[in-house]
Amino acid sequence: MKKGIHPEMKLITVKCACGAEHKIYSTVENMRLDVCSKCHPFYKGETGAQILDTEGRVQRFKNKYKKFLEN
């Protein structure tokens, strides 16, 4: 690697909108997040029951592949 062409990596504290703080290495001084692993619904386990079933698509799928799901 060539010397002197790479930016300096620093340990910084990233702040999320929910108030959580994470430490990461970055080349920028200040960084803010809108969503992090503490407040995102996927990481909190809240996505399983949030299936939007418009026009019965999920039920039609289950009916179509019912014989495969029963085995």
Protein Blocks (a to p, Z undefined) as FASTA:
>chain_A
ZZhkaccddddddddfkopacddddfbfbdcdfbdfklgmklnopmmmmcccehhlmmmm
mmmmmmmmmZZ
